Amino acid sequence: MRLFTLLISLTITAFSQERPNIIFILVDDMGWSDIGCYGGEVKTPNIDKLANEGLRLTQMHNTAKCFPSRACLLTGVYAQQCGMSNGINKITNAVTLGEVLRSAGYRTLASGKHHSNESLYDRGFDHYFGLRDGACNFFNPGLQRPGEAMPAQKRYGKRTWVDDEKVMQPYTPVDKKFYTTDAFTDKALSYLDEYKDEEKPFFLYLAYNAPHDPLQAWPEDIAKYKDTYKLGYKNIRDARLKKMAELGVINPAMKLPEPTHQDWDSLNPKERETESLKMAIYAAMIDRVDQNIGRLLEKLETIGKRKNTLIMFSSDNGSSYENAEKNVKKNDGELGSAGYWASLGVNWANVSNTPYQRGKNSSHEGGICSPFIVHWPKNVPQNKIDAYPSHFIDIMPTLVELTGAKYPKKHLMNTEVEMPVTPMQGISLLPLFKGQSNQERSSPLFWQWSTDRAVRVGDWKLYSDNYQNWQLFDMNKDRNETTDLSEDYPEKTEQLKNLYDQWAPKDVRKKPRKIKKKKQS
């Protein structure tokens, strides 16, 4: 028996030397054009370096909302198939990347936000530290500390945090220099130190909650952008469009949707000051993420793991139009501080999602299209940009193929009885990672969140808001969704509509409901 165990151990060790370490970095509510390598003015040298030395996808898709996007990413199935489409629950009928990769001999580690009713520690991760909730105060997610202002919160003291088997509600950090982005990285680096001499490979899921509101950042980071956004919405958007064209991440010949932001000159001086400061804080939050990614890359270099580590970077949905400030009972501080909960707002969100329409919660590209970077030395082609239509459901089959892991048909999950597992819904992107570009996707893609729904087959995308008024777009010629072709191609419209109806679970085939239209300037 001992000899057999030794042989298995030696086999895993030999295989692990050939397989890469894997890191997936996810940010929260960040617009498609915010980072430098996608056209933004925010200083992101470390992320840009990963892009310049690797692959950028311009059509990676999410679900338009935090928790279903994370469920898709972790499971390789649609949120509608794992119990995470209509509310924050536990993942059912599916396995996680942690469970699959741990069974293949990987050390599985997670730090950051997991928007669910269960801990990643209970779903295949050897270690997990972070926010098991939607949003929190960045400087103090818990109770007021002596000598400090009341931390601004929507639900005071009720945000759930986890550190392996320990569940904390509230979590009040002792360290007064606590800031979630830094803390999540600190924990990830401690994991890498702990297992630096281990022979088997690791999978690290590093899921930041920035730049999701509240807008809170370190003063030194905010100072970098104090004058940047005084130029106003249009000037920043125009500068991004010009840079995007130069980088090659958009086709400048495509028609642009009309901007929905206000005229900057229509704001009074106080409003302009507040608006420019909000965007400066938002930029500072992304800047701090980039600084921490720099710390991560330095650690990989120090422990000798950089060359054989596959790194992926993305955002869980587009920049948010939501305004949470009205739900905060008390703001006791300045913008950017622990005592104030501010949201970005509709105007800057429109700029963040340039060149697309809408943002978070919408199945237009502004809500569902994410920046996506792949860095893998000597494997992924350098500085390549590809428009292959992809989705978070593709990550599981990609890593299964890469690692030789077995995707199970049954799993124990949250019961003592094995339960059926939904088959993977995505397509492996490994050929794409290795430079084999293929613009034709062999299976359709689906979206449904709230009252928005969409289906895409090839270059055709069918979209509907409030379960009516289907619109058809040619994504090859009109990725910005400016021209509805449903009347010109009624057969194609009906074909895609029937395809969507066949896919959609019964509980999401709802009748249209009345929605109060938000006023937009």
GIWONOR-V692614 format. One record per backbone hydrogen bond with DSSP energy under -1.0 kcal/mol. NH is the residue of the N-H (numbers start at 1). CO is the residue of the C=O. If there is no record, write none. Layout:
nh: {NH/NH}
co: {CO/CO}
This chain:
nh: {5/6/7/8/9/10/11/12/13/14/15/16/17/18/19/21/22/23/24/25/26/27/28/33/34/38/39/40/48/49/50/51/52/53/54/55/56/57/58/61/62/69/70/71/72/73/74/75/76/81/84/92/97/100/101/102/103/105/106/107/109/110/111/112/113/114/116/117/122/123/125/126/127/129/130/132/148/152/158/161/162/163/164/166/168/178/180/183/184/185/186/187/188/189/190/191/192/193/194/195/196/198/203/204/205/206/207/208/215/216/217/221/222/223/225/226/230/232/236/237/238/239/240/241/242/243/244/245/246/247/248/249/254/266/267/272/273/274/275/276/277/278/279/280/281/282/283/284/285/286/287/288/289/290/291/292/293/294/295/296/297/298/299/300/301/302/303/304/305/306/309/310/311/312/313/314/316/318/327/328/332/337/340/349/350/351/352/353/354/356/360/361/362/366/367/368/369/370/373/374/375/379/380/384/386/390/392/394/395/398/399/400/401/402/403/404/411/415/419/421/422/425/433/434/435/436/437/445/447/449/452/453/454/455/456/457/460/461/462/463/464/466/467/471/473/475/478/481/485/489/493/494/495/496/497/498/499/500/501/502/503/504/508/509/510}
co: {1/2/3/4/5/6/7/8/9/10/11/12/13/15/15/308/202/310/204/312/206/314/210/352/31/35/36/35/44/45/46/47/48/49/51/374/384/372/386/390/368/65/66/67/68/69/70/71/72/78/79/82/74/96/97/98/99/102/101/201/203/127/205/129/207/131/114/89/119/120/120/108/108/110/162/160/145/338/155/168/130/166/128/163/161/175/138/179/180/181/182/183/184/185/186/187/188/189/190/191/193/195/107/22/109/24/111/26/342/214/336/218/218/219/222/223/227/229/232/233/234/235/236/237/238/239/240/241/242/243/244/244/251/263/264/268/269/270/271/272/273/274/275/276/277/278/279/280/281/282/283/284/285/286/287/288/289/290/291/292/293/294/295/296/297/298/299/301/300/300/306/21/375/23/373/25/27/367/324/325/339/334/337/345/346/347/348/349/351/353/319/64/359/357/364/364/365/60/313/55/311/376/376/54/56/59/61/391/392/394/395/396/397/398/399/400/419/412/411/409/93/76/429/430/432/431/435/456/454/452/449/464/447/462/445/460/457/473/455/471/453/451/451/463/461/459/474/478/472/485/489/490/491/492/493/494/495/496/497/498/499/500/505/506/508}
